Amino acid sequence: MRFCVDSRWSAVRVGVTVRRGARYWRRLGSTLAVCGMFSVSLGLASAQGLSWEQLAEGMVVTTWDPGTRCDGQVPRLFMVKIDPERFRFSTYHFRDEGLPAPLTIKEWQQRTRASVLFNAGLFREDFSYMGWLFKDGRSLGSKRHPLWKGLFVAEPVEAGLPKARVLDLAVEHFSPDDPAYHEAAQSLMLLDRSGKPRVRRTGQRAHQTVVVEDRAGSLVVIKTAGEVTMWELAVCLQEGLPGIAHAMAMDGGASSDLLISSELPGVREAGRDPSLWQRLVDGNGVEHITLPAVIGIAARDVARRR
């Protein structure tokens, strides 16, 4: 996993070769300070006073190195916090788009023009999605996975509901025949509201993509900078970021991917070089694969114009 800017397609991406920005790392702390880093209360403030950088109204980013707080077992975490009141979430599957094959995350960004894209849940060898996947209120043909209790939902049918949430299907209901949300993607529950990890303790380590709902009602997409077990990650998030309400794990390993468009105001701003974040999410040469399903995030005014 590598995080960089490629001017040929105007996006910041986790998963491409880095060609620039190495000279900045010796000055990382001071550079981030002058690039407009600021502290805000986001329900995650207890992690040593996290500083966040604004990419747009309602979207901020930061990195957190748990270090000894998590026994040195969890790599740096890159986090994008999104206000669902300002940004719309959309699910995509290549077959629903009429495409013959899955796309890279770069190709998905070119197609959707989303401000942020990240991988959805797991899929089978034939690229069919494992678990519920809904788009515009339509099931994309996948059935509920009987064991996985995490469900990302967005864009409610009725007014008054949160614009985006993480549901715990062990205690919350979702009807596939009468869905309360237009968009949905099922995957593994990582951490529940009681603070209990919902994954087994194994030695399997991989890059991870996590979707968090914090206690302020915002959504946070987390990308690990290296390999970690889901158990270690769940315990670390619970102990280090108590502002988390609960969290779910999307697909990991080579499928774990994240892209941020350089068209966001905070990325375009003079003096900001998103390649500064590259080393913090460096996957040490991990190859990334095409993705049959992704989740895109776009500003609500932009989404309405499409």
C-alpha positions in Angstrom: 0.0 0.0 0.0 1.4 3.3 -1.0 -0.1 6.8 -0.7 0.8 9.4 -3.3 -0.2 11.8 -5.9 0.0 10.9 -9.6 -0.6 14.0 -11.8 -1.7 11.9 -14.7 -5.0 11.1 -13.0 -5.1 13.8 -10.3 -5.7 11.7 -7.3 -4.1 10.7 -4.0 -4.0 7.0 -3.7 -3.1 4.2 -1.4 -1.7 1.5 -3.6 0.5 3.1 -6.4 4.2 3.5 -6.8 5.5 6.7 -5.2 7.6 8.9 -7.5 7.9 12.0 -5.4 7.9 13.5 -2.0 10.7 11.6 -0.2 12.7 14.7 0.7 9.8 15.9 2.8 9.9 13.2 5.4 12.7 14.6 7.5 10.6 17.7 8.0 7.2 15.9 8.4 6.3 17.3 11.8 7.0 21.0 10.9 5.6 20.7 7.4 2.3 19.3 8.6 2.1 22.2 11.1 2.5 24.8 8.4 0.2 23.0 6.0 -2.8 23.9 8.2 -3.1 21.0 10.7 -5.5 21.8 13.4 -7.1 20.1 16.4 -10.8 19.5 16.5 -13.2 17.6 18.7 -14.4 14.6 16.7 -15.2 12.1 19.3 -11.7 10.7 18.9 -9.8 13.4 20.8 -8.3 11.2 23.5 -5.7 9.7 21.1 -2.9 12.0 22.3 -4.7 15.1 21.0 -5.0 14.1 17.3 -4.5 16.9 14.8 -6.6 16.8 11.7 -6.0 18.5 8.3 -9.1 19.8 6.5 -9.6 18.6 2.9 -13.0 20.2 2.5 -15.9 21.4 4.7 -16.9 18.2 6.5 -13.8 16.1 5.7 -10.6 16.0 7.6 -7.6 13.6 7.7 -5.0 12.6 10.2 -2.5 9.8 11.0 -2.1 8.1 14.4 0.9 5.9 15.4 -0.4 3.7 18.3 3.2 2.6 19.2 3.6 1.2 22.7 0.0 2.1 23.5 -0.9 -1.0 21.5 2.2 -3.0 22.4 3.9 -2.1 19.1 1.6 -4.6 17.3 -0.5 -2.0 15.3 1.1 0.1 12.5 0.3 3.7 11.8 -3.3 4.4 10.9 -4.4 6.8 8.2 -7.9 8.2 9.0 -10.4 10.1 6.9 -13.3 11.6 8.9 -16.5 12.4 6.9 -19.6 14.4 7.9 -22.5 12.5 6.3 -24.5 15.6 6.3 -22.1 17.1 3.8 -21.0 14.1 1.8 -23.0 11.3 0.1 -22.0 7.7 0.1 -22.6 5.4 -2.9 -21.9 1.7 -3.5 -20.7 0.4 -6.8 -20.3 -3.0 -8.3 -18.8 -3.6 -11.7 -21.6 -5.8 -13.0 -24.2 -3.3 -12.0 -22.2 -0.7 -14.0 -22.4 -2.9 -17.1 -18.6 -3.5 -17.0 -17.0 -6.8 -18.2 -14.4 -6.9 -15.4 -13.5 -5.3 -12.0 -11.6 -2.0 -12.1 -8.6 -0.7 -10.2 -9.4 2.0 -7.6 -7.9 4.5 -10.0 -10.3 3.4 -12.8 -13.2 3.6 -10.3 -12.3 7.2 -9.5 -12.1 8.1 -13.1 -15.5 6.6 -13.7 -17.3 7.9 -10.6 -15.4 11.2 -10.0 -15.8 10.5 -6.2 -13.8 12.6 -3.8 -12.9 9.5 -1.8 -13.1 5.8 -2.7 -12.4 2.8 -0.6 -12.8 -1.0 -1.0 -16.1 -2.6 0.0 -16.4 -6.1 1.6 -15.2 -9.5 0.6 -16.0 -11.3 -2.7 -15.9 -14.7 -4.2 -13.7 -16.0 -7.0 -16.3 -15.1 -9.5 -16.3 -11.6 -8.1 -19.8 -11.8 -6.7 -20.2 -10.0 -3.4 -20.3 -11.9 -0.1 -23.2 -10.6 1.8 -25.8 -7.9 1.2 -25.0 -5.2 -1.3 -27.6 -2.5 -2.1 -27.4 0.3 -4.7 -30.2 3.0 -4.9 -32.4 0.7 -2.9 -31.8 -2.3 -5.2 -30.2 -5.5 -4.1 -27.4 -6.3 -6.4 -28.2 -10.0 -6.1 -26.2 -11.0 -3.1 -27.8 -12.7 -0.1 -27.1 -12.0 3.6 -24.0 -13.6 5.0 -25.2 -15.6 8.0 -22.2 -14.9 10.2 -21.1 -11.3 9.4 -22.9 -8.8 11.5 -21.5 -5.5 10.2 -23.6 -3.5 7.7 -22.6 -0.1 6.3 -25.7 1.8 5.3 -26.2 5.3 3.8 -28.8 7.6 2.3 -32.0 6.9 4.3 -35.3 6.4 2.6 -37.1 8.5 5.2 -36.1 11.9 6.6 -34.9 12.0 10.2 -32.6 9.0 10.0 -28.8 9.5 10.1 -27.4 9.9 6.6 -24.8 7.1 7.1 -24.3 4.5 9.8 -22.6 1.3 10.8 -25.3 -1.2 11.8 -24.7 -4.2 14.1 -27.0 -6.9 12.8 -26.7 -8.8 16.0 -28.9 -6.1 17.7 -30.2 -3.9 14.8 -32.6 -4.8 12.0 -32.3 -4.3 8.3 -35.0 -5.6 6.0 -33.9 -6.5 2.4 -37.5 -6.4 1.3 -38.1 -2.9 2.6 -34.6 -1.3 3.2 -34.5 1.8 5.3 -31.4 2.9 3.4 -30.6 3.1 -0.3 -27.0 2.1 0.0 -25.7 -0.9 2.0 -22.7 -3.2 2.1 -22.3 -6.1 4.5 -19.0 -7.2 6.1 -17.5 -8.2 9.4 -18.3 -6.5 12.7 -15.0 -5.5 14.2 -15.9 -3.7 17.5 -19.3 -3.4 19.0 -20.8 -0.6 21.2 -19.9 -2.4 24.4 -16.2 -2.2 23.3 -16.0 -6.0 22.7 -13.9 -7.2 19.7 -16.2 -9.2 17.4 -13.4 -11.1 15.6 -11.5 -14.1 16.6 -7.9 -14.0 17.9 -5.8 -15.4 15.1 -2.2 -14.9 13.9 -3.3 -13.9 10.4 -1.9 -10.4 9.6 -3.0 -8.3 6.6 -3.6 -4.7 5.6 -7.0 -3.6 6.8 -9.7 -1.1 5.8 -12.1 -0.2 8.6 -15.3 1.9 8.8 -15.9 3.5 12.1 -19.0 5.3 13.4 -17.9 7.7 16.2 -20.0 9.0 19.1 -20.5 12.3 17.3 -22.2 10.5 14.4 -19.4 11.0 11.9 -17.9 8.2 9.7 -14.2 7.5 9.8 -12.5 5.4 7.2 -9.3 3.9 8.6 -6.5 2.4 6.4 -3.6 0.6 8.1 0.0 1.4 7.0 1.0 -2.2 7.4 -0.2 -5.7 8.3 -2.0 -6.3 11.6 -4.4 -8.9 12.9 -8.0 -7.8 13.2 -8.1 -8.7 16.9 -5.1 -6.5 17.6 -6.6 -3.7 15.6 -9.9 -4.0 17.4 -8.3 -3.9 20.8 -6.1 -1.0 19.9 -9.0 1.1 18.6 -11.1 0.3 21.7 -8.3 1.3 24.0 -6.7 4.1 22.1 -9.8 5.8 20.5 -12.6 5.6 23.1 -14.6 8.1 21.0 -15.5 5.2 18.6 -19.0 4.0 18.9 -18.4 0.8 16.9 -16.6 -0.4 13.8 -16.7 -2.9 11.0 -13.9 -4.4 8.9 -14.1 -4.3 5.1 -12.0 -6.5 2.8 -8.3 -6.6 3.7 -5.0 -7.8 2.3 -4.4 -6.9 -1.4 -8.0 -5.6 -1.6 -7.4 -3.0 1.1 -7.3 0.3 -0.9 -8.1 4.0 -0.4 -8.1 6.9 -2.8 -8.5 10.6 -2.2 -9.0 13.0 -5.1 -6.5 15.8 -5.4 -9.4 18.0 -6.6 -10.5 18.5 -3.0 -9.8 22.1 -1.8 -7.5 21.1 1.0 -5.4 19.0 -1.4 -5.2 21.8 -4.1 -4.3 24.5 -1.6 -0.9 26.0 -2.2 1.9 24.4 -0.2 0.0 21.2 0.4 1.7 18.1 -0.9 -0.4 14.9 -0.3 2.7 12.8 -0.9 3.6 13.9 2.6 1.2 11.2 3.8 2.8 8.5 1.6 5.3 7.1 4.0 2.7 6.9 6.8 0.7 4.4 4.7 3.5 2.7 2.9 2.6 -0.9 2.2 6.2 -2.0 1.4 5.5 -3.0 -2.2 2.2 -4.8 -1.6 0.4 -5.4 -4.9 -3.1 -4.2 -5.2 -5.8 -5.9 -7.2 -8.8 -4.8 -9.2 -11.9 -4.3 -7.0 -15.3 -5.6 -8.0 -17.0 -3.4 -5.4 -16.2 0.0 -3.9 -17.8 2.7 -1.8 -17.5 6.3 -3.1 -17.9 9.6 -1.3 -18.9 12.8 -3.0 -20.1 16.2 -1.8 -23.9 16.3 -1.7 -24.2 19.3 -4.0 -21.9 17.6 -6.5 -23.7 14.3 -6.2 -27.1 16.0 -6.9 -25.7 17.4 -10.2 -24.7 13.9 -11.5 
